């Protein structure tokens, strides 16, 4: 279900990002949850929005295939996100996130 207002959408986005950073969600799972739960869009509508086929979006959400950095940025951009460098070690990621607040 799509959150009703901007604050609800931002809250859902933050919650999902925390789960992603904690290693609970893959890139594809994050994309699917954001598309459905934050934007409330079908695969067909979201694929058209970002200029890819529905099949490609399905593959991305299923963590299938070899995805380029350009493609990841393309599909996450409407959500206000971009692909960045993050520490692979969870404790370093936690430290980096704690120091930015």
C-alpha positions as CSV (number, residue, x, y, z in Angstrom):
1,X,0.0,0.0,0.0
2,X,1.3,3.4,-1.0
3,X,2.0,5.8,2.0
4,X,-0.5,8.7,2.0
5,X,1.8,11.7,2.3
6,X,5.3,12.9,2.0
7,X,6.2,12.2,5.6
8,X,4.8,8.6,5.4
9,X,6.8,8.0,2.2
10,X,10.0,9.3,3.7
11,X,9.4,7.2,6.8
12,X,8.9,4.1,4.7
13,X,12.0,5.0,2.7
14,X,14.2,5.4,5.8
15,X,12.9,2.1,7.3
16,X,13.7,0.2,4.1
17,X,17.1,1.8,3.8
18,X,17.9,0.8,7.4
19,X,17.0,-2.8,6.6
20,X,19.1,-2.7,3.4
21,X,22.1,-1.3,5.3
22,X,21.7,-3.9,7.9
23,X,22.0,-6.6,5.2
24,X,18.4,-7.7,5.6
25,X,17.4,-6.8,2.0
26,X,19.2,-7.2,-1.4
27,X,19.3,-4.4,-4.0
28,X,16.5,-6.1,-5.8
29,X,14.3,-6.6,-2.7
30,X,14.9,-2.9,-1.8
31,X,13.9,-1.8,-5.3
32,X,10.8,-3.9,-5.3
33,X,9.7,-2.7,-1.8
34,X,10.4,1.0,-2.7
35,X,8.5,0.7,-6.0
36,X,5.5,-0.9,-4.4
37,X,5.4,0.5,-0.8
38,X,6.8,4.0,-1.3
39,X,5.6,4.9,-4.8
40,X,2.7,2.4,-5.1
41,X,3.5,1.7,-8.8
42,X,3.2,-1.5,-10.8
43,X,6.2,-3.0,-12.5
44,X,4.8,-1.9,-15.9
45,X,4.3,1.7,-14.8
46,X,7.7,2.0,-13.0
47,X,9.5,0.4,-16.0
48,X,8.0,2.9,-18.3
49,X,8.9,5.7,-15.9
50,X,12.6,4.8,-15.9
51,X,12.7,3.7,-19.6
52,X,13.4,0.0,-19.3
53,X,11.3,-3.1,-20.1
54,X,9.1,-4.7,-17.5
55,X,11.1,-7.9,-17.9
56,X,14.4,-6.0,-17.1
57,X,12.8,-4.5,-14.0
58,X,11.6,-8.0,-12.9
59,X,15.1,-9.3,-13.3
60,X,16.5,-6.4,-11.3
61,X,14.0,-7.0,-8.5
62,X,14.8,-10.7,-8.6
63,X,18.6,-9.9,-8.3
64,X,19.2,-11.7,-11.7
65,X,21.7,-10.8,-14.3
66,X,24.7,-8.5,-14.5
67,X,23.5,-5.0,-13.7
68,X,25.6,-2.0,-14.7
69,X,26.1,1.0,-12.4
70,X,24.3,3.1,-14.9
71,X,21.2,0.8,-14.8
72,X,21.2,0.8,-11.0
73,X,21.3,4.6,-10.9
74,X,18.6,4.8,-13.5
75,X,16.1,2.6,-11.5
76,X,16.9,4.2,-8.1
77,X,17.0,7.8,-9.2
78,X,13.2,8.4,-9.1
79,X,13.3,7.3,-5.5
80,X,15.9,10.0,-4.7
81,X,18.7,7.5,-4.4
82,X,22.0,6.9,-6.2
83,X,24.5,4.1,-6.1
84,X,27.4,4.9,-3.8
85,X,30.4,3.4,-2.2
86,X,29.7,1.8,1.2
87,X,31.9,-0.2,3.5
88,X,31.4,-3.9,3.1
89,X,32.1,-4.4,6.8
90,X,28.9,-3.8,8.7
91,X,30.7,-2.3,11.7
92,X,32.4,0.3,9.5
93,X,29.1,1.1,7.9
94,X,27.5,1.6,11.3
95,X,30.3,3.9,12.4
96,X,30.0,5.9,9.1
97,X,26.3,6.3,9.5
98,X,26.5,7.2,13.2
99,X,29.0,10.0,12.5
100,X,26.8,11.7,9.9
101,X,23.8,12.3,12.2
